[in-house]
Amino acid sequence: MQEIRIYFNKTDTAKYISHLDLMRTVSRALTRAQIPLWYTEGFNPHPFLTFALPLSLGIESYCESFDIRVVGDITNEQIKQRLNETLPQGIEITDVSSSFMKCNDIAFAEYEAVFEFDEITDADVFFDEITLLLNSDELITTKKAKQKGRKIDVEVNLKDFIKCFEIKREDGEIRLLITLSAGNSKNLNPSVLFERLQRDSLSKPDLIRIKKKRLLTADSKEFR
C-alpha cells in the first residue's frame, strides 16, 4: 500500500462544483479509471480519500490536491493519464507525487482577484479606495460563526488574515494579488474580503474572477 498526492486545477465551469460534489466526482472518476485503491477495514469499507483544503464555490484554483492510497502495480503517470480521461471539463490532473508535505503545514493561500469597470476613472477611484483600506490598521466586517450549535454574527478584523498584497492597474481592470491565512488553525474565505471591498466602494466594481494560485507554509515555501 502506498499513499500518493494528486494535484489538479479546477477552472472554468468546474469552479461551480461544490466541495461535496467534487468529492463525489473524484471518487467516481477513481472507480471509472480503475485505480487500485486501498479500502478501510470494518463494517463500512470505503476508499481512503482526503483533500488538502476545501475550495470555496465560484473560485478557480491552480493548486488543489487530494491524497489516496493505492495497492498493486500502477505508476504515477498511469494514474494521471487515466484520471484525466475520466474527469469532467475544468478539472485537470497536473501532477502525481509519492513524496509530499503534511496538510497541517498549510498556512497561507495566494489569490488573484480581478475587478472590472465601465470607466477608467472608476478604476482609479477603486485603486485609491482599496489601497487606503488594505493599508489601514483595521478592516472590520461581520461573518457567520457557530456557537453552541447555532449560527451567529461576529465581527472580525480582516487585517488579521492578510499577510501581504499588491494592487495593479491594467486597461480598466484592477488586479489584487493577496496572500491570506489558510489552513486548519486560521482560515479566511477570500470572498468575505472581496465582498467587503466592493461594498465600501463608491465605484461599485464587478468582481469577475478569483483565482487561488498557490498554497504556502508558515515559512513561505510552496506547499507540495
C-alpha positions in Angstrom: 0.0 0.0 0.0 1.3 3.4 -0.9 -0.1 6.9 -0.2 0.2 9.4 -3.0 -0.9 13.0 -3.6 -2.7 14.1 -6.8 -2.5 17.8 -7.8 -5.2 19.3 -10.0 -6.6 22.6 -11.5 -10.3 23.5 -11.0 -11.2 26.1 -13.6 -14.0 27.3 -16.0 -17.4 25.9 -15.1 -15.9 23.4 -12.7 -15.5 26.3 -10.2 -19.2 26.0 -9.6 -18.9 22.4 -8.3 -19.3 22.4 -4.6 -16.7 20.6 -2.4 -19.1 17.8 -1.5 -19.9 17.2 -5.2 -16.2 17.4 -6.0 -15.5 14.6 -3.6 -18.2 12.5 -5.3 -16.9 13.4 -8.8 -13.3 12.4 -7.9 -14.5 9.2 -6.2 -16.4 8.1 -9.3 -13.5 9.1 -11.5 -11.2 6.9 -9.5 -13.5 4.0 -9.9 -14.0 4.5 -13.7 -10.2 4.9 -14.1 -9.7 1.5 -12.4 -7.3 2.9 -9.9 -6.4 0.1 -7.4 -7.5 1.9 -4.3 -6.8 0.8 -0.7 -10.0 0.5 1.3 -10.6 1.0 5.0 -11.5 -2.0 7.1 -14.6 -2.5 9.2 -18.4 -2.7 8.6 -18.4 0.1 6.0 -15.2 -0.1 3.9 -14.5 2.9 1.8 -11.5 4.2 -0.2 -9.0 6.5 1.5 -9.6 10.0 0.0 -8.7 13.3 1.7 -8.5 16.8 0.3 -5.8 19.3 1.4 -8.1 22.3 1.8 -11.8 22.8 0.7 -12.2 25.4 -2.1 -15.0 28.0 -1.9 -17.6 27.9 -4.5 -17.0 30.1 -7.6 -13.3 30.3 -7.2 -10.8 28.9 -9.7 -7.7 27.2 -8.4 -4.4 26.1 -9.8 -3.1 24.4 -6.6 -5.7 21.8 -5.4 -4.8 18.4 -4.3 -6.1 15.2 -2.7 -4.5 12.1 -1.2 -5.3 8.5 -1.9 -3.8 5.1 -1.1 -3.1 2.6 -3.8 -2.3 -1.1 -3.9 -1.0 -3.2 -6.8 1.2 -2.3 -9.7 0.4 1.2 -11.1 2.7 4.2 -11.9 2.0 7.8 -11.0 2.0 8.6 -14.7 -0.7 6.0 -15.4 -2.8 7.4 -12.6 -2.5 10.9 -14.1 -3.4 9.7 -17.6 -6.4 7.6 -16.5 -7.9 10.2 -14.3 -7.6 13.0 -17.0 -9.5 10.7 -19.3 -12.4 10.3 -16.9 -12.7 13.7 -15.1 -15.1 16.4 -16.4 -14.0 19.5 -18.2 -12.4 22.1 -15.9 -10.8 19.5 -13.6 -7.3 18.6 -14.8 -4.7 16.5 -13.1 -1.3 18.3 -13.3 0.9 16.0 -11.2 1.0 12.9 -9.1 3.6 12.5 -6.3 4.7 9.9 -3.8 6.6 12.5 -1.6 4.7 15.4 -0.1 4.2 17.7 2.9 1.6 17.2 5.6 -1.7 19.1 5.1 -1.2 20.7 8.5 1.8 22.6 7.0 -0.6 24.8 5.0 -0.6 28.4 6.5 -1.4 30.8 3.6 -3.0 30.9 0.2 -2.2 33.3 -2.6 -5.2 34.7 -4.6 -5.7 36.9 -7.5 -9.0 38.9 -7.8 -9.9 40.9 -11.0 -12.3 43.8 -10.7 -13.7 45.3 -13.9 -15.1 48.8 -14.6 -17.0 50.6 -17.3 -15.0 53.8 -16.9 -11.3 54.3 -16.4 -11.9 56.9 -13.8 -13.9 54.4 -11.7 -10.8 52.1 -11.7 -8.7 54.9 -10.5 -11.1 55.6 -7.7 -11.2 52.0 -6.6 -7.5 51.7 -6.7 -7.2 54.6 -4.2 -10.1 53.1 -2.1 -8.7 49.7 -1.6 -5.1 50.9 -1.2 -6.4 53.0 1.8 -8.5 50.2 3.2 -5.8 47.5 2.9 -3.1 49.7 4.5 -5.3 50.7 7.4 -4.9 49.0 10.8 -8.5 47.7 10.9 -10.8 46.3 8.3 -13.9 45.2 10.2 -16.6 43.0 8.8 -19.3 40.7 10.0 -19.2 37.0 9.3 -21.2 33.9 10.4 -19.8 31.7 13.1 -21.1 28.7 15.1 -21.8 28.9 18.8 -23.4 26.1 20.8 -24.8 24.6 17.6 -26.3 27.8 16.1 -25.0 30.4 13.7 -24.4 33.9 15.0 -22.9 37.1 13.5 -19.5 38.1 14.8 -17.2 41.0 14.0 -13.7 40.2 12.7 -10.8 42.3 11.7 -9.8 41.1 8.2 -6.4 42.6 8.6 -5.5 39.8 11.0 -5.8 37.4 8.0 -3.8 39.4 5.4 -0.1 38.5 5.1 0.8 40.7 2.1 -0.8 42.2 -1.1 -0.1 44.0 -4.3 -2.5 46.1 -6.4 -2.1 46.5 -10.2 -4.0 48.7 -12.8 -4.3 47.2 -16.3 -6.6 48.6 -19.0 -9.6 49.5 -16.9 -9.1 46.5 -14.6 -7.8 46.3 -11.1 -5.9 43.1 -10.1 -5.4 42.4 -6.5 -2.8 39.9 -5.6 -3.2 38.9 -1.9 -1.9 36.3 0.5 -4.4 35.2 3.2 -4.3 32.9 6.1 -5.4 29.4 5.3 -5.4 26.0 6.9 -6.9 24.3 10.0 -5.9 26.9 12.7 -6.6 30.2 10.9 -8.6 30.5 7.6 -10.4 33.2 5.7 -12.8 32.7 2.8 -11.5 35.2 0.3 -15.0 36.1 -0.9 -15.6 37.7 2.6 -12.7 40.1 2.0 -13.5 40.9 -1.7 -17.2 41.5 -0.9 -16.2 43.9 1.9 -14.0 45.9 -0.5 -16.8 46.0 -3.1 -19.5 47.1 -0.6 -17.5 50.1 0.6 -16.5 51.3 -2.8 -18.1 54.3 -4.5 -17.2 53.0 -7.9 -19.1 49.7 -7.5 -16.8 47.4 -9.4 -17.8 44.0 -10.9 -15.7 41.2 -9.4 -15.2 39.0 -12.5 -12.7 36.4 -11.4 -11.0 34.9 -8.3 -8.1 32.5 -8.7 -6.3 30.6 -6.0 -2.7 30.4 -7.3 -0.5 28.8 -4.6 -0.6 27.3 -1.1 2.2 28.2 1.2 3.7 27.0 4.5 4.4 29.2 7.5 7.9 29.9 6.2 6.5 30.8 2.8 7.6 27.6 1.0 5.2 26.3 -1.7 3.0 23.5 -0.3 3.7 20.3 -2.2 
